[in-house]
Amino acid sequence: MNRHRSLFIFATFIGLAVCTLAIAMLPEGRNTLTIALVIVMGATCFSSILYDSMRGRLDRFEIVHLFLILWFIYFGLSSLYLLYDRRIAYDSRVFPWLDRSLLLCLGAAVSFLYGYFLSRRIRRAPERSREIRGTLWIGVVYLIGMAGGVGTMLADRQMHASSRVSGIVSLLEPFEFLTNFGFFLLVYQWFRGKATLSQKTLLISLVVPCEAVLLFIRLGGKFYALTILGMPLVALAYARRRLPSKSLVAILLFAVFVVFPLYGTFRMTSRNSSFGTRISKSVDSLAGFTPQSYTENSVFIVANRMALINSVAIILAETGRSVDYQYGRTIGEVFVALAIPRIFWPDKPSLGIGRDFGRQFRILPRWDMSTYVAITPVGELYWNFGVAGVISGMFLLGIGLQRIYAALGQSGASDPLRLAMYAGILPILMNYEGGVSAWSVLVLRALAFYLVLGWVLRRGGGSVPVVSDVAEADLLTASGTAELAPG
């Protein structure tokens, strides 16, 4: 038994002992089981970080760690906050099903973790590292992503006005993630000292101004704002091989006390007012708080947004009773509808599982056709296939995400192109709260475009093999020829 495995077994034993002791020391009460389940979920969700740290291979931005940290926030910490402030519950149906929901989410996390680590045993053939060449193609890819961002904004306005999205706008939307790809690649090249003068010029003169404008125009999109603010931090961490903890804390505090309150208040203002009027009303509303009430309100807004355990509890309470199991219908319909662009299917129905979920489970009034409620992967899988669907679905999801990381994130350690692809798709991978069907289509679309982009760059010279790798390959070839040559 090697040293790493011995340390892991020892740490696991200590961790289980601490959890057992903590649970045993809990006071008797109706919330004891809830708190115990949250403790076990926390130990499960942070076990991957502990394991990789002990093995000396920790990548803080590996998707398994980010996925499970969010999982613990969505389902673990939010359950504790529910016990503290019952106002964030959808309604009274949540509390009788809270413990069962936590147990199901815990089982889903264990299944996901098992699938992910099992997939790590599948070895990939080593790929030659490639360097970035040129600047023009980066600008073109970034502008395609900008067109996708504009398409997303237009789609939001069209849905609000007529509940329909035009074919061209629908075709542009999926390419928005390419702004993250281009932004990360240029910043990463700069931090590692490899950016050319033209690449620096492109970053300063085009990309940074465009990101700032989009950050302002898309006020109300919290996840988008955090992505723009966090992307340079991710690039710096990969380029310098360290995570600037002060910057990370600053971004987290900024998110809790600025982004969530401001964006949440902005979204609640009337969309019939002008953009400037909505901003003015939002600022005035926040200015009316005292420092203490502002802090409490900020924490409440964050908790209210993150408490996705609500969705799971409502689905457990109603599925098989007032709402029928779907047996794959919602997943199949949404997957097919999103996979076929509207430009090829003009009469495609506007499917939104978050909207249908909110109405069918009586979270929203029947007349509300515009509000979406996050169904979560656990909720959608259970609504379709029950407990077996949750466990098997999360297992397959773990395998799939690990293969993506192995192909892009892990392989990108010495390959800026693949690493930029991983960073570009990372926000999509983390934004899984809306369910597995729509999320899977977005991921597959992004991967398909990456395949095309990689092929075009190899053929067009936008990326070339690293010189040291080429020399090493030539040396191996030469030595092999020498061994085969007669005496």
Residue, then its C-alpha position, 0 to 999 in steps of 0.5 A: m500500500n503506497r504512502h498516499r493511499s495510507l494517508f487517505i485511509f487515515a484521513t478518511f477514518i479521522g474524518l468519519a470519526v469527527c463526523t460521528l462525534a459531531i453528530a453524537m454531540l448534537p442536542e436532541g430535537r426535531n432538527t438533529l437529523t437535518i444537521a447530521l445529514v448536512i455534516v455528512m454531505g459536507a464531508t462527502c463534497f469536500s472529500s475530493i479536495l482532501y484526496d487530491s491535496m494528499r496526492g499532490r495533484l490538486d487543481r482547484f478549478e477541476i470541475v469535480h471540486l467546483f461542482l461539489i462545492l456548489w452542491f453543498i451550498y445548494f443542498g447542504l448550507s441552504s437546508l441549514y439556512l431554512l431552519y434559521d429563516r423559514r421565509i426562503a422556503y417555497d411554501s409549507r410543503v418543503f419542511p416535511w420532506l426536507d430530510r428525505s430531500l437531503l438524503l437523496c441529494l447526499g446519495a446523488a453526490v456519492s454516486f457522482l463522486y464514484g462515477y468521476f473517480l472511477s472514470r479517472r482510471i481510464r487512461r487517455a493517449p498522450e497528446r502533443s502540446r500545442e502553442i498559440r500562433g497569431t492574433l486575428w483568429i482569436g479576435v474572430v472567435y471572440l466576436i462570434g462569441m460577442a454575437g452570441g451574447v447579443g443574441t442572448m440579450l435579444a432572445d430575452r427581450q423577445m421572450h418577454a415581449s412575445s414569448r417567441v425567439s426568432g431563428i437567427v437569434s436562436l442560432l446565435e445564442p449558443f456561441e456566447f461561451l466563446t467570449n470566455f474562451g477568447f478572454f481567458l486565452l488572452v489573459y492567460q497568455w499575458f500572465r504567463g509572459k507569452a502574449t505577443l504585442s498584437q494579442k495584448t493590443l487586442l485584449i486592451s483595445l477590444v476584449v476588455p472594453c466589450e466585457a465591461v460594456l456587457l457587464f453593464i448592459r446585462l445588469g441582472g445576470k448575476f452568474y454572467a457578472l461573476t464569470i467575467l470577474g472570475m475569469p482573470l482570477v482563473a487565468l492567473a491561478y493557472a499561469r502562476r500555479r497559485l491561487p491568490s486567496k485575497s483576490l478570491v475573498a474579495i470577489l466572494l465578498f463583492a458577490v455577496f454584498v454588491v452583485f447579488p443585492l444590486y442585481g436581485t433588486f434590478r430584476m425586481t424593478s419593472r421591465n417596462s421602465s427604461f434601463g436608467t430608471r431601473i438602475s436608479k430605482s435599484v440604487d435608491s432601494l438599496a440606499g434606504f437600508t441601514p448597514q445592519s439591515y443591508t448585511e442581513n438583506s444581502v445574506f437573505i438574497v444570496a440564501n434565497r437564490m441558492a436554496l435549491i433544496n426547495s425544488v427537490a423537496i417539492i418534487l418529492a412531495e408531489t411526484g406520484r401523488s398530484v403530479d405523474y412521473q414523466y418517464g423521460r418525457t421532459i428530458g427527451e422533449v427538451f433535448v430534441a427541441l434544443a438540439i434542433p436550431r429554430i432556424f431549421w424548425p420555425d414553429k418549434p415550441s418554446l419549451g422551458i422545463g423551469r417554467d413548466f416545473g414551477r406551474q405544474f408543482r404549484i410553485l407559481p400561479r398558472w398565469d405566470m408564463s415567464t418565470y423560471v424555477a430551477i428544477t436541479p439535476v436531482g429534481e429532474l431525474y427524480w421527476n422522470f425516473g425516481v430514485a434509481g434515475v437519480i443514482s444512475g443519472m448522477f453516476l453517468l454525469g460524473i463519468g462524463l464530466q471527468r472525461i471532459y476535464a481529462a480531455l481539456g483541463q488536465s491535458g491543458a496543463s501545458d497546452p494553452l489552447r485546450l486550457a482556454m477551451y476548458a476555461g471557456i466551457l467551465p461556466i456552462l459546466m457549473n451552471y447545472e441548476g436548471g436540470v440535465s436536459a438543457w444543460s447537456v445540450l449546451v455542453l454538447r454544442a460547446l464540445a462540438f464547436y471545439l472539435v471544429l475549432g481545433w481542426v481549423l486551427r491545426r489546418g490553418g496554423g493557428s496552433v502548432p506543436v510545441v518546439s520541445d515536443v517536436a524535437e523530442a519526437d524527432l529524437l525518438t524517431a531517430s533513435g528508433t531508426a538507429e535501433l532497427a538499422p543493421g549492425 
